[in-house]
Amino acid sequence: MEQTLIILKPDCMEKRIAGEVISRFEKAGFEIVASKVMRLDSEILREHYAHVADLPFFPDIEAFMSSRAVMPMILAGDDVIAKVRELLGPTNSKEAPAGTIRGDLGIDMMRNVVHASDSPAAAIAEKKRFFPEL
């Protein structure tokens, strides 16, 4: 069974829609393997966003992602990486169709409710980053 990492982002937590988002994943048949609530610091954010950490917009990402607690989770299921990304819709919520999580609940490119691993390799690295104890 494949696993992926998702993070319920600060906008999700602020709007108090974590339960709705989790419910959509559970209704899709995914199992929650691990979850926790945590504040993200600069160190973990620089590692997680290493591919954009040197770009001019990274301080905005860092400020947003550290603005309040987030909820990282490991979900398991058949083809979970692709299926979760399908449930989410495009990264830019403005382009996400109605019926997707980002289309229904997101606002824009950054405030898009949920981060999700985009590949098996990313899922492995992200699970280790946010759940090193597992």
Residue, then its C-alpha position, 0 to 999 in steps of 0.5 A: m500500500e502506497q503512502t503520501l504526506i499531506i500538510l493541512k496548511p495554515d489557511c486550512m487550520e485558520k478557517r477550521i476546515a481540517g475536519e472537512v478536508i480529512s473527511r474527503f480523504e477518508k471518504a476516498g478510502f484512505e487511511i490515516v497512518a500518522s498525524k500531528v499538529m506542529r509549528l513549522d520553523s525556518e529550518i524545516l521550511r528551508e528544507h521542505y522548500a529547498h527548490v525555491a528557498d533562494l527565490p525572491f518569493f520564499p520569504d512570503i512562503e516562510a511567513f505564511m507556513s509559519s504563521r500558525a500550526v499546521m497538521p502533517m499527516i501520512l495517508a495510505g491507500d492504493d495509488v494514494i499519491a496520484k489520487v490525493r493530488e486529483l482530489l486536491g486539484p491544481t496547485n493554484s486554487k483559482e484554476a481548480p475546478a469545483g468539487t476539488i478540495r482546492g477549488d472548493l476551499g482554497i483561495d490562490m497559489m499559496r493559500n490552497v489548503v493542503h500540501a501533498s507529495d507529488s511523487p513516490a520519492a518526495a513522499i519518502a523524503e517528506k515522511k522522514r522530514f515530518f515524521p522522523e520517529l516512524 
